[in-house]
Amino acid sequence: MGMDAILCSLSAKRLAMIEEDPEVVQDLLDARHESEIPGLLDLGNTWHALDVLLGEGKNAVLGDAVLLRTGSRLPGAAKARLLQPARVAEVAKALAALSTGHVRDKFATLAGKSVHGNYGDDGGTEDDTAYLREKVSTRQTMEIKELSEALVSLCALYVEAAKGKHAMLMAIV
């Protein structure tokens, strides 16, 4: 069974509800299957690869983009993390500064990392047949496209959250 990362921007009202009753986080996570929730992004199994592509926390600001490393831990069963609005704005600015080819340029860094979702795990070998090289190339192209789309969605989430001066919540389910 896989693990998915869920991020959700939190208005002051939504944040107050969660602070009053931390179990609201679990309700929010469960409700994502029933209806579209504004400000909620389900990264699915792309989250780990995105974190690696953003430097695995080596850049403190980008290290918060997926895993909210410097965020506070929220009580409750969901084991969620929370970034305050000022930090959300910093992350949004750092994400906006990335090149449009960031995933393609950094894709090779996934090799050998045992990334959740198996992204970048098949680089092929020099002695592969033309058929196998083509299969590897096709898979890598598909993975780069999928991760690029996920990164665009992540950037958009942060930009909108920063505009609204929202906090950000993250949970892995």
C-alpha positions as CSV (number, residue, x, y, z in Angstrom):
1,M,0.0,0.0,0.0
2,G,1.3,3.4,-1.0
3,M,1.6,6.6,1.0
4,D,0.1,9.8,-0.4
5,A,0.9,13.3,0.7
6,I,-2.0,15.8,1.0
7,L,-1.4,19.5,1.3
8,C,-4.2,22.0,2.1
9,S,-4.1,25.7,2.4
10,L,-5.8,26.9,5.6
11,S,-7.6,30.2,5.8
12,A,-7.7,31.8,9.3
13,K,-11.2,30.3,9.7
14,R,-10.1,26.8,8.7
15,L,-7.0,27.0,10.9
16,A,-9.1,28.1,13.9
17,M,-11.4,25.1,13.4
18,I,-8.4,22.8,13.4
19,E,-6.8,24.4,16.4
20,E,-10.1,24.0,18.3
21,D,-10.5,20.4,17.2
22,P,-7.5,18.7,15.7
23,E,-9.6,15.8,14.5
24,V,-11.1,18.1,11.9
25,V,-7.9,17.3,9.9
26,Q,-8.9,13.7,9.6
27,D,-12.4,14.7,8.5
28,L,-10.8,17.0,5.9
29,L,-8.6,14.1,4.6
30,D,-11.6,11.7,4.5
31,A,-13.8,14.2,2.7
32,R,-11.3,14.6,-0.2
33,H,-12.7,11.4,-1.7
34,E,-16.3,12.7,-1.6
35,S,-16.0,16.2,-2.9
36,E,-13.6,18.7,-4.2
37,I,-12.1,20.8,-1.4
38,P,-10.7,24.2,-2.4
39,G,-7.1,24.6,-1.6
40,L,-6.4,20.9,-1.2
41,L,-3.8,19.1,-3.3
42,D,-3.4,15.4,-3.2
43,L,0.2,14.7,-4.5
44,G,-0.4,11.0,-4.5
45,N,2.8,9.1,-4.6
46,T,4.7,11.9,-6.4
47,W,5.5,13.6,-3.0
48,H,8.8,11.8,-2.3
49,A,10.2,12.3,-5.8
50,L,9.2,16.0,-5.6
51,D,11.0,16.3,-2.3
52,V,14.2,14.7,-3.8
53,L,13.9,17.0,-6.8
54,L,13.6,20.0,-4.5
55,G,16.8,19.0,-2.7
56,E,15.6,16.8,0.2
57,G,15.8,19.6,2.7
58,K,19.3,20.8,1.8
59,N,17.6,24.1,0.8
60,A,15.7,25.1,4.0
61,V,12.9,26.9,2.2
62,L,12.3,24.4,-0.6
63,G,12.6,21.6,2.0
64,D,9.4,22.9,3.4
65,A,7.5,22.8,0.1
66,V,6.4,19.1,0.4
67,L,7.2,17.9,3.9
68,L,6.9,21.1,5.8
69,R,10.0,20.2,7.7
70,T,10.1,23.4,9.8
71,G,6.4,23.4,10.4
72,S,4.8,22.6,13.7
73,R,3.3,19.2,14.5
74,L,-0.4,19.3,15.0
75,P,-2.0,17.0,17.6
76,G,-4.4,14.4,16.5
77,A,-4.5,11.1,14.7
78,A,-3.6,12.6,11.3
79,K,0.0,13.5,12.4
80,A,-0.2,16.6,10.2
81,R,2.3,19.4,10.0
82,L,1.5,23.1,9.7
83,L,3.4,26.1,8.1
84,Q,2.5,29.6,9.1
85,P,1.5,32.1,6.4
86,A,4.8,34.0,6.5
87,R,6.7,30.7,5.7
88,V,4.1,29.8,3.1
89,A,5.0,33.1,1.3
90,E,8.7,32.3,1.4
91,V,8.1,28.8,0.0
92,A,5.9,30.2,-2.8
93,K,8.6,32.7,-3.8
94,A,11.3,29.9,-3.8
95,L,9.0,27.6,-5.9
96,A,8.3,30.5,-8.4
97,A,12.0,30.9,-8.9
98,L,12.5,27.4,-10.2
99,S,13.0,26.9,-13.9
100,T,10.2,25.4,-16.0
101,G,12.6,22.5,-16.8
102,H,13.4,21.8,-13.1
103,V,12.1,18.3,-13.1
104,R,13.8,17.3,-16.3
105,D,17.1,18.9,-15.2
106,K,17.1,17.2,-11.8
107,F,15.5,13.9,-12.8
108,A,18.8,12.0,-12.7
109,T,19.1,12.7,-9.0
110,L,16.3,10.2,-8.3
111,A,18.5,7.3,-9.5
112,G,19.5,5.0,-6.7
113,K,17.4,6.7,-4.0
114,S,14.6,4.1,-3.6
115,V,12.0,6.8,-4.2
116,H,8.4,6.1,-3.2
117,G,6.5,5.4,-6.3
118,N,9.7,4.1,-8.0
119,Y,10.3,7.3,-9.9
120,G,13.6,7.4,-11.7
121,D,14.6,3.9,-10.6
122,D,15.2,2.5,-14.1
123,G,18.0,4.2,-15.8
124,G,18.8,1.3,-18.0
125,T,22.3,0.0,-18.8
126,E,24.8,0.6,-21.6
127,D,24.4,-2.9,-22.9
128,D,20.5,-2.7,-23.1
129,T,19.0,-3.6,-26.5
130,A,17.5,-0.8,-28.5
131,Y,14.1,-2.0,-27.5
132,L,14.9,-1.8,-23.8
133,R,16.5,1.6,-24.2
134,E,13.3,2.8,-25.9
135,K,11.2,1.4,-23.1
136,V,13.3,3.1,-20.5
137,S,13.2,6.4,-22.4
138,T,9.4,6.2,-22.7
139,R,9.0,5.5,-19.0
140,Q,11.3,8.4,-18.0
141,T,9.5,10.8,-20.3
142,M,6.2,9.7,-18.7
143,E,7.6,10.1,-15.2
144,I,9.1,13.5,-16.0
145,K,5.7,14.7,-17.4
146,E,3.8,13.4,-14.3
147,L,6.3,15.0,-11.8
148,S,6.4,18.3,-13.8
149,E,2.6,18.5,-13.6
150,A,2.6,17.7,-9.9
151,L,5.3,20.5,-9.4
152,V,3.2,23.0,-11.3
153,S,0.2,22.1,-9.1
154,L,2.3,22.5,-6.0
155,C,3.6,25.9,-7.1
156,A,0.0,27.0,-7.9
157,L,-1.2,25.9,-4.4
158,Y,1.5,27.9,-2.7
159,V,1.0,31.0,-4.8
160,E,-2.7,31.0,-4.1
161,A,-2.1,30.3,-0.4
162,A,0.4,33.1,-0.2
163,K,-2.0,35.5,-1.9
164,G,-4.6,34.7,0.7
165,K,-2.1,34.8,3.6
166,H,-3.1,31.2,4.4
167,A,-1.2,28.6,6.4
168,M,-0.4,25.2,4.9
169,L,-1.2,21.8,6.3
170,M,0.5,18.5,5.2
171,A,-0.4,15.0,6.1
172,I,0.9,11.7,4.7
173,V,-1.9,9.1,4.5
